[in-house]
Amino acid sequence: MDAGRPSAAEAKGSINLRIEANTRQLIDDAAAIQGKTRTEFMIESARREAIDVLLDQRLFELDSDRYDAFVQALDSPPAPGPKLRALMRRVPAWRK
């Protein structure tokens, strides 16, 4: 790999946005307060929000009582009913 060229993971792209003037000014004002450019502010804000959204789907916290109940539910699943047994007998679509 050429040391002067960025890898695919490091390559940069662009995102073009059309926003209302008042929203752009709001972003510019907030960026200025933090001593950042509009681009820096928008990238950091979008990245932080993206991480929050993804973590919201993968991470949750429970107090000790709720954690114990959660683990108990995972460790003691209900017995398979007729619908689950029928589903497990079906041939998967990728094997047909």
CNS distance restraints for C-alpha pairs under 8 A (distance, minus, plus):
assign (resid   1 and name CA) (resid   5 and name CA) 7.78 0.50 0.50
assign (resid   6 and name CA) (resid  10 and name CA) 5.45 0.50 0.50
assign (resid   6 and name CA) (resid  11 and name CA) 5.65 0.50 0.50
assign (resid   7 and name CA) (resid  11 and name CA) 6.09 0.50 0.50
assign (resid  19 and name CA) (resid  23 and name CA) 6.47 0.50 0.50
assign (resid  19 and name CA) (resid  24 and name CA) 6.43 0.50 0.50
assign (resid  20 and name CA) (resid  24 and name CA) 6.31 0.50 0.50
assign (resid  21 and name CA) (resid  25 and name CA) 6.16 0.50 0.50
assign (resid  22 and name CA) (resid  26 and name CA) 6.17 0.50 0.50
assign (resid  23 and name CA) (resid  27 and name CA) 6.27 0.50 0.50
assign (resid  24 and name CA) (resid  28 and name CA) 6.11 0.50 0.50
assign (resid  25 and name CA) (resid  29 and name CA) 6.00 0.50 0.50
assign (resid  26 and name CA) (resid  30 and name CA) 6.24 0.50 0.50
assign (resid  27 and name CA) (resid  31 and name CA) 6.02 0.50 0.50
assign (resid  27 and name CA) (resid  38 and name CA) 6.74 0.50 0.50
assign (resid  27 and name CA) (resid  41 and name CA) 7.73 0.50 0.50
assign (resid  27 and name CA) (resid  42 and name CA) 7.71 0.50 0.50
assign (resid  28 and name CA) (resid  32 and name CA) 6.05 0.50 0.50
assign (resid  28 and name CA) (resid  37 and name CA) 7.66 0.50 0.50
assign (resid  28 and name CA) (resid  38 and name CA) 5.68 0.50 0.50
assign (resid  29 and name CA) (resid  33 and name CA) 6.33 0.50 0.50
assign (resid  30 and name CA) (resid  34 and name CA) 6.53 0.50 0.50
assign (resid  30 and name CA) (resid  41 and name CA) 7.97 0.50 0.50
assign (resid  31 and name CA) (resid  35 and name CA) 6.09 0.50 0.50
assign (resid  31 and name CA) (resid  36 and name CA) 4.95 0.50 0.50
assign (resid  31 and name CA) (resid  37 and name CA) 5.91 0.50 0.50
assign (resid  31 and name CA) (resid  38 and name CA) 5.73 0.50 0.50
assign (resid  31 and name CA) (resid  40 and name CA) 7.90 0.50 0.50
assign (resid  31 and name CA) (resid  41 and name CA) 5.45 0.50 0.50
assign (resid  32 and name CA) (resid  36 and name CA) 5.77 0.50 0.50
assign (resid  32 and name CA) (resid  37 and name CA) 6.99 0.50 0.50
assign (resid  36 and name CA) (resid  40 and name CA) 5.87 0.50 0.50
assign (resid  36 and name CA) (resid  41 and name CA) 5.95 0.50 0.50
assign (resid  37 and name CA) (resid  41 and name CA) 6.09 0.50 0.50
assign (resid  38 and name CA) (resid  42 and name CA) 6.03 0.50 0.50
assign (resid  39 and name CA) (resid  43 and name CA) 6.00 0.50 0.50
assign (resid  40 and name CA) (resid  44 and name CA) 6.04 0.50 0.50
assign (resid  41 and name CA) (resid  45 and name CA) 5.97 0.50 0.50
assign (resid  42 and name CA) (resid  46 and name CA) 5.91 0.50 0.50
assign (resid  43 and name CA) (resid  47 and name CA) 5.90 0.50 0.50
assign (resid  44 and name CA) (resid  48 and name CA) 6.03 0.50 0.50
assign (resid  45 and name CA) (resid  49 and name CA) 6.20 0.50 0.50
assign (resid  46 and name CA) (resid  50 and name CA) 6.05 0.50 0.50
assign (resid  47 and name CA) (resid  51 and name CA) 6.22 0.50 0.50
assign (resid  48 and name CA) (resid  52 and name CA) 6.29 0.50 0.50
assign (resid  49 and name CA) (resid  53 and name CA) 6.18 0.50 0.50
assign (resid  50 and name CA) (resid  54 and name CA) 6.21 0.50 0.50
assign (resid  51 and name CA) (resid  55 and name CA) 5.99 0.50 0.50
assign (resid  52 and name CA) (resid  56 and name CA) 5.95 0.50 0.50
assign (resid  53 and name CA) (resid  57 and name CA) 6.67 0.50 0.50
assign (resid  54 and name CA) (resid  58 and name CA) 6.54 0.50 0.50
assign (resid  55 and name CA) (resid  59 and name CA) 5.32 0.50 0.50
assign (resid  56 and name CA) (resid  60 and name CA) 7.10 0.50 0.50
assign (resid  62 and name CA) (resid  66 and name CA) 5.68 0.50 0.50
assign (resid  62 and name CA) (resid  67 and name CA) 5.36 0.50 0.50
assign (resid  63 and name CA) (resid  67 and name CA) 5.98 0.50 0.50
assign (resid  64 and name CA) (resid  68 and name CA) 6.09 0.50 0.50
assign (resid  65 and name CA) (resid  69 and name CA) 6.35 0.50 0.50
assign (resid  66 and name CA) (resid  70 and name CA) 6.03 0.50 0.50
assign (resid  67 and name CA) (resid  71 and name CA) 6.14 0.50 0.50
assign (resid  68 and name CA) (resid  72 and name CA) 6.06 0.50 0.50
assign (resid  69 and name CA) (resid  73 and name CA) 6.16 0.50 0.50
assign (resid  70 and name CA) (resid  74 and name CA) 6.32 0.50 0.50
assign (resid  71 and name CA) (resid  75 and name CA) 6.02 0.50 0.50
assign (resid  72 and name CA) (resid  76 and name CA) 5.93 0.50 0.50
assign (resid  73 and name CA) (resid  77 and name CA) 6.08 0.50 0.50
assign (resid  80 and name CA) (resid  84 and name CA) 5.85 0.50 0.50
assign (resid  80 and name CA) (resid  85 and name CA) 6.47 0.50 0.50
assign (resid  81 and name CA) (resid  85 and name CA) 6.29 0.50 0.50
assign (resid  82 and name CA) (resid  86 and name CA) 6.09 0.50 0.50
assign (resid  83 and name CA) (resid  87 and name CA) 6.15 0.50 0.50
assign (resid  84 and name CA) (resid  88 and name CA) 6.16 0.50 0.50
assign (resid  85 and name CA) (resid  89 and name CA) 6.38 0.50 0.50
assign (resid  86 and name CA) (resid  90 and name CA) 6.62 0.50 0.50
assign (resid  91 and name CA) (resid  95 and name CA) 6.55 0.50 0.50
assign (resid  91 and name CA) (resid  96 and name CA) 6.90 0.50 0.50
assign (resid  92 and name CA) (resid  96 and name CA) 6.80 0.50 0.50
